[in-house]
Amino acid sequence: MLRKLNQGGVGAIYLSIQHPLERPVALRVLLRALAGDPTATKRFGKEALSIARLSHAHIVTVHDFGTTDDGDPLLAMEILRGQSLRDLLDCSPGGQHLSLVKQLVWNDSSSRRPIEAGLAPSGATTPTSRNAERSSV
């Protein structure tokens, strides 16, 4: 792990390099305080599986799921470069907020249910490398 990017109530996200592919990834690691809790570990695994099954411009791509050397569950995801949703909400007009939230919560495929996961504005990114109207988690 190169450096911590963010931390929430359930996990921390680190910038890292995935070996042997040598590609940069965002590692989401379940907090040590929760890693020993079977319910939290199971929920983290279910969330990883749910996100990995989705392919959508508004949802981060999952590359891998596993554990750290210490046995803490981790999720390796694509790196998103851009502005956090928190920063965007702080400087955008109120009407735009609803549009952004809808994009983050609903998958546009009628065959899928909304993702039921904790979402904090600081944990969502509006990437600069994708269409400016799209947001990613």
ABEGO torsion letter per residue (X at the ends): XABBABBBAABBBBBBBBOAAGBBBBBBBBBAAAAABAAAAAAAAAAAAAAAABBBAABBBBABBBBBAAGBBBBBBBBBBEBBAAAAAAABBAAAAAAAAAAAABBABAABBBBBBBBBAAABBBBAABBAABBBX
